[in-house]
Amino acid sequence: MPYCTQMEAAKSGLITPEIDKAAAGENMAPECLRRLVARGLAVLPANRLHRALNPRAIGSNLKTKVNVNLGSSKDLTDPETELAKVRAAVALGADAIMDLSTFGDTQSFRKKLSETCPAVLGSVPIYDAIVDLNKPLKDITASEWLSSARRHAESGMDFLTVHVGLNRETCRKFKANPRLTNIVSRGGSLIFAWMEMTGQENPFFERYDELLDMCREYDVTLSLGDACRPGSLHDASDPSQIQELIVLGELTQKAWAKDVQVMIEGPGHMPLDEIEPHMKLQKSLCHGAPFYVLGPLVTDVAPGYDHITSAIGGAIAAWHGAAFLCYVTPAEHLRLPTLEDMKEGLMAAKIAAHAGDIAKGLPGARDWDDSMSRARQALDWDKMFSLALDGGKARRYRSQSPPELENTCTMCGDMCAMRNMNRILAGETV
């Protein structure tokens, strides 16, 4: 193999098969995508051991991509249910699947994913360190934390979330500036607790070069985790969040020097008016590396509807430069999502992603909407269903409420504006 990573190949002027295929999905010349990957402005997560991968690129100059989180917990351990979610998510157009399992035979589950799932795959290795080692958190060694990352790379994960920016300095900043909701990142809270109990530096930060060497070996993309992401509007854009972002920017450059691809993870909960400036700040501090955001959720008071609060923030974030939206389901803050929760969350995120692409003027983004509008004007219901984000749901709604008049719906009936305008402009009587 003439190159170790997609970034190394891109820097050398090589267009890999993965870049060629991902560029086709963007309606972009492969050379244009190669240049973005070479500069770190786009990533192409493609672990060499993920045999089933259908590669796609993530970057602010590209279509906004959507990630689906799933995985088992101690209370709900059913791998087959989670695999059913995977299949449904892929069928509905998810770009990435992230396994957040915290219980059960997680290694077998990841292996099954890498053998069968065409979407980009991600995971959080520190969960497994706790699951597999089955010992008190404070007794886990730095080497064992690093080994957990290697196991995930060996299982074919294309990107790994590692909370490497939560170093001792970031922790001091957090403790000096009390928050309303403290650290809400699950991985971040575990690393913080381990550091507090042991008095040691974050092993992923202290031994970052080893982590990069491992990523280079398998061509794993690093998703630099936002341990200090705000878990409430009150905590948005506070000193610890910005301190961590500064650290992640420095670590990005170190990764690029070793040809390791990097994404930056971001908020979290954030007021509507802070999203645009935060997107710009991230681009500045992290040198244009793709931004991967959870939401942002623009209000704290809508449990049961957080897929909507997330979609509002996600659309604005995508408009202003976020490259990758992590979906949020109606079950956020409440329970492990069901299959139906997953579908609702994914559709909300895909709507947000597409709305963002239209707003930022992505070439061709509006074509889809214009095609739908032409089908509506022509009252071509089958065409509308074929163009819909979820054509099955649209078709089901119409079939459940059949109209008296053909080519109308039960809301407007013979007052249908489309039908009447078509007829009157054709010289017919309404």
C-alpha angles and dihedrals in degrees: 000000000000094000139033102211139020088247093053091050091048092050089052092054095253122141106211123206087252093054091047093052095042091049090055088057090055095046084238133133109258090233091059092052091045090057092050092051091047091055094044092244089119132028129209105198106206119151106198089229094057096095097174096053122135096198123228134171129234122208142121091256091057138065110297108255128215129218127203119209119208141143142125130286134198090264095046114032111166115130092187091058090051092048089052088055089051093053092046092047092051091048089053093051107264111168096203140019121208119198110214096171114158100179142034132029094335096165093058090047092053091046090054090050094052091049097050114016119091094192122094108272128219137172145171109244099197091068089063093049087063095041096047101038094046095199136113114296093239091056095059109108128224090247091053091053090053092046090057089060091051092052090055092048090050090052091060103259110162096205133019127204108221121176093220099143094067095091126153092274092053089049090053090051090050094050093046092054109046117213134211093232102021114208111345098175106106093213092041093052091051094051091045091051091048092051092048093049097044101032088226131130119258101278093216089056096040093047097033093135090059090050090051092050090053092049090049091051093058098024093244119169115228116228101198102218125230101226089169097048110143116260093192138030088249092064098045118126093002125153097268093050091051093043090054091048090054090052092048090053090055092047091050091062091048090053093049090052087062093043092249115146118234139199123186120223120219145179145000120183114009137158115253095247094054097056099080096048090045092054089052092047091052092051090051098045095040098042097243097305111159113276119225112196134190099218106289093239107216099199135029099212105075110082107168090032102054091120085070096046087048095048091053091054093039093056091052092045092051090048090056099043114290108141102192130036121202107211122238120207132212085255094063111134090008115065147328105297119255123220090266091048089053092052093049092048093047094050092049091051093047090052089051092048094050093045088052092050091053092048094050091050098244106183111259096007093116094048091081092053093046090053090052091049092052090051090050092049089051092045087233099160097179090053090049091053092049091052097044120107087235105021092171092061093045092051091046093052092052095046091051091059110035116191126231091232120055115245094021130090131231092257099063106012111173089357090067106143094208093051095044095046091049090052099043093047088051090056096255128133120259 
